[in-house]
Amino acid sequence: MARTPRTSAEDIRQRLATRIISSELSPGTPLDETALATEFSVSRTPVREALRLLAASGLVQQRPHATALVAKPDQATLAGMFEVMGYLEALCASLSAAQMSHAERSDLQRLHKEMAQIVRSGDTVVYSEANERFHSAIYDGAHNDYLAEITRSTRQRLQPFRRAQFNTLGRLSQSHSEHGDVVLAILQGDRRGAEEAMQRHIGIVQAAFADLQDENVRRGPKAAAAKLPAGA
């Protein structure tokens, strides 16, 4: 499966998010736009956009006319974001079970089968990109443009944390199995089953990220950063 090209801003965002989540960059560390532009060999424009996206996730604090600083959302804020994400995605899955066309169901099933090959390869970056397409197919399958919009917006804020959790041991195969429960319910037109399977999936994603954070604390910042691939 071809890897989806990333914009410079998205690539920078993912690399900085990896450093912040792994504690390679600690809260309060200044993020100078000029220095980052030099490091990534880009203009300041994509760096500025990457910092804006990181700020939306709570990983950067931006202040008027001042250098941005590394930040981390507190546990209550992050838990609240995951809680809302769970409800939104569960509603998308429920509506998809009722609204998806035959072609959309076939495409979802095909993508799920393709992702099994990625699981066997163990490529977390490719899997995370396919994972976004998988969830987007369910947002679109709900056939509710406003719901899809706010779900994508919430997902954008949580994306660094959702990507990072794929680096916990055995997470790719577990994620694919959880997807299987969602796909089966959607294919069967089981709205309640799809809703419950998706909400359970997002809850496990949150727990997997919490496990990763605990492991990072035990291993220390340098070891944790070395474990997370660029763009994770």
C-alpha positions in Angstrom: 0.0 0.0 0.0 1.4 3.4 -1.0 2.4 5.8 1.7 0.4 9.0 1.7 2.7 12.0 1.1 2.9 14.5 4.0 3.2 18.2 3.7 6.2 19.9 5.3 4.1 21.3 8.1 2.6 17.9 8.9 6.0 16.2 8.8 7.4 18.8 11.2 4.4 18.5 13.5 4.8 14.8 13.7 8.5 14.9 14.4 8.1 17.6 17.1 5.2 15.7 18.6 7.3 12.6 18.9 10.0 14.6 20.8 7.5 16.2 23.1 5.6 13.0 23.9 8.8 11.1 24.6 10.0 13.9 26.9 13.0 14.6 24.7 11.7 18.1 24.7 10.5 19.0 28.2 7.7 21.5 29.0 9.0 25.1 28.9 11.5 24.4 26.2 11.5 27.3 23.6 10.7 26.4 20.0 12.4 29.1 17.9 10.8 29.3 14.4 14.1 30.3 12.7 16.1 27.5 14.3 13.5 24.9 13.4 13.3 26.2 9.9 17.0 25.7 9.6 16.9 22.3 11.1 14.1 21.0 8.7 15.5 23.0 5.7 12.2 24.8 5.1 10.9 28.3 5.4 9.3 29.6 8.6 5.8 29.2 7.1 5.4 25.4 7.5 7.1 25.7 10.9 4.6 28.3 12.0 1.7 26.0 10.8 3.2 23.0 12.6 3.4 24.9 15.8 -0.2 26.1 15.4 -1.4 22.4 15.0 0.7 21.4 18.0 -0.9 24.2 20.0 -4.3 22.8 19.2 -3.2 19.5 20.6 -2.0 21.1 23.8 1.7 20.3 23.0 2.8 23.9 22.4 2.0 27.1 24.2 1.9 30.1 21.8 2.0 33.6 23.1 1.6 36.9 21.1 5.0 38.3 20.0 6.9 35.6 21.9 8.7 32.3 21.2 6.4 29.3 21.5 7.1 26.9 24.4 6.7 23.2 24.7 3.7 22.2 26.8 1.8 19.1 27.6 -2.0 18.8 28.3 -2.9 17.8 31.8 -4.4 14.3 32.3 -7.9 15.7 32.8 -7.8 17.7 29.6 -6.5 14.7 27.6 -9.0 12.4 29.1 -11.8 14.8 28.2 -10.6 15.0 24.6 -10.6 11.2 24.4 -14.0 11.0 25.9 -15.5 13.3 23.3 -13.6 11.5 20.6 -15.1 8.2 21.7 -18.7 9.5 21.5 -18.2 11.2 18.1 -16.6 8.1 16.5 -19.2 5.8 18.1 -21.9 7.9 16.5 -20.2 7.8 13.2 -19.9 4.0 13.4 -23.6 3.7 14.4 -24.8 5.9 11.5 -22.4 4.1 9.1 -24.0 0.8 10.0 -27.3 2.2 8.8 -26.3 4.6 6.0 -23.3 3.2 4.2 -23.8 2.2 0.6 -22.9 -1.3 -0.6 -19.8 0.2 -2.4 -18.7 2.0 0.8 -19.0 -1.2 2.9 -17.0 -3.1 0.3 -14.3 -0.4 0.3 -14.1 -0.5 4.1 -13.8 -4.2 4.2 -11.1 -4.1 1.5 -9.1 -1.5 3.4 -9.4 -3.6 6.6 -8.0 -6.6 4.7 -5.1 -4.6 3.3 -4.2 -3.3 6.8 -3.7 -7.0 7.9 -0.7 -7.0 5.5 0.7 -3.9 7.2 0.3 -5.5 10.6 2.4 -8.4 9.5 5.1 -6.0 8.2 5.1 -4.2 11.6 5.4 -0.7 9.9 3.8 1.6 12.5 4.1 4.7 10.2 2.3 3.1 7.3 -0.3 1.5 9.6 -1.1 4.9 11.2 -1.6 6.4 7.8 -3.9 3.6 6.8 -5.6 3.9 10.1 -6.6 7.5 9.4 -8.1 6.4 6.1 -10.0 3.6 7.9 -11.5 6.0 10.4 -12.2 8.7 7.7 -14.2 6.1 5.7 -16.4 5.6 8.7 -16.9 9.3 9.2 -17.9 9.7 5.6 -20.1 6.6 5.7 -22.2 8.3 8.3 -23.4 10.7 5.6 -23.6 13.6 8.0 -21.2 16.3 6.9 -21.3 18.3 10.1 -20.6 15.2 12.2 -17.7 14.3 9.9 -16.3 17.8 10.2 -16.3 18.0 14.0 -15.1 14.4 14.3 -12.1 15.2 12.1 -11.4 18.4 14.0 -11.3 16.5 17.3 -9.2 13.7 15.8 -6.7 16.4 14.5 -6.2 17.5 18.0 -5.7 14.0 19.3 -3.6 12.7 16.4 -0.2 12.9 18.0 -1.4 10.8 20.9 -3.2 8.3 18.7 -0.2 7.9 16.5 2.2 7.4 19.4 0.2 4.5 21.0 1.0 2.3 18.0 4.5 1.9 19.5 3.3 -0.1 22.4 4.0 -3.8 22.2 1.5 -5.8 20.1 -0.7 -2.7 19.5 -0.9 -3.0 15.7 -2.5 -6.5 15.8 -4.7 -5.5 18.7 -5.9 -2.4 16.8 -6.6 -4.4 13.7 -8.6 -6.9 15.8 -10.7 -4.0 17.3 -11.3 -2.6 13.8 -12.5 -6.1 12.8 -15.3 -5.8 15.4 -16.3 -2.4 14.1 -16.3 -3.6 10.4 -18.3 -6.7 11.2 -21.0 -4.7 13.0 -21.2 -2.2 10.1 -21.4 -4.9 7.5 -24.2 -6.5 9.4 -26.1 -3.2 9.8 -25.8 -3.5 13.6 -25.9 0.1 14.8 -25.6 -0.7 18.5 -22.8 -3.2 17.9 -20.9 -0.7 15.8 -21.3 2.0 18.3 -20.2 -0.2 21.2 -17.2 -1.6 19.3 -16.0 1.8 18.3 -16.3 3.3 21.7 -14.5 0.3 23.2 -11.7 0.8 20.5 -11.2 4.5 21.4 -11.1 3.6 25.1 -8.3 1.1 24.4 -6.4 3.6 22.3 -6.5 6.0 25.3 -5.3 3.2 27.7 -2.5 2.3 25.2 -1.2 5.8 25.1 -1.3 6.0 28.9 0.8 2.8 29.0 3.2 4.3 26.6 3.6 7.4 28.8 4.2 5.2 31.9 6.9 3.3 29.9 8.5 6.5 28.8 8.8 7.6 32.4 10.4 4.3 33.4 12.8 4.3 30.4 13.8 8.0 30.5 13.6 10.6 27.8 16.5 9.5 25.6 15.5 5.8 25.6 11.9 6.7 24.9 12.8 9.1 22.0 15.0 6.4 20.5 12.1 3.9 20.5 9.7 6.2 18.8 10.3 6.4 15.0 10.2 9.8 13.2 6.7 10.7 12.4 5.2 8.2 14.8 
